[in-house]
Amino acid sequence: MPRSAGAAHDAARVILVEDDIALGRALKFALSAAGFRTSLHYSAEAMLANNALDDCRCIVTDLHLPGASGIDLITSLRKQGFDRPL
C-alpha cells in the first residue's frame, strides 16, 4: 500500500551512493515513490563529506565507485561506529 505524501516526510532516510547518474536517479525515484526520503551521492567521498547520518536508516552503495570503493566506504563507516544496514 503506498504511503501518503505526509508519511514520506516522516519516513526514514535512505542514502544512495552510485556513480552512474541515470541509475542513481532511477533508484532515488523508485525509493521516493515507495515513501522513503532519499539522498543521492555520486562518490563515497561526497557521501562522507555530507556527514548527515543521524536520520539515516540504511545506505545502498555501489561497490565500484571512482576513488574510494563501496567496500572502502563500508569499512570507514563501520570504523566510525555506524551500525545500521549497508
Residue, then its C-alpha position, 0 to 999 in steps of 0.5 A: m500500500p503506498r504511503s501518503a505524501g505526509a508519511a514520506h516526510d516522516a519516513a526514514r532516510v535512505i542514502l544512495v551512493e552510485d556513480d552512474i547518474a541515470l541509475g542513481r536517479a532511477l533508484k532515488f525515484a523508485l525509493s521516493a515513490a515507495g515513501f522513503r526520503t532519499s539522498l543521492h551521492y555520486s562518490a563515497e567521498a561526497m557521501l562522507a563529506n555530507n556527514a548527515l547520518d543521524d536520520c539515516r536508516c540504511i545506505v545502498t552503495d555501489l561497490h565500484l565507485p571512482g576513488a574510494s570503493g563501496i567496500d572502502l566506504i563500508t569499512s570507514l563507516r563501520k570504523q566510525g561506529f555506524d551500525r545500521p544496514l549497508 
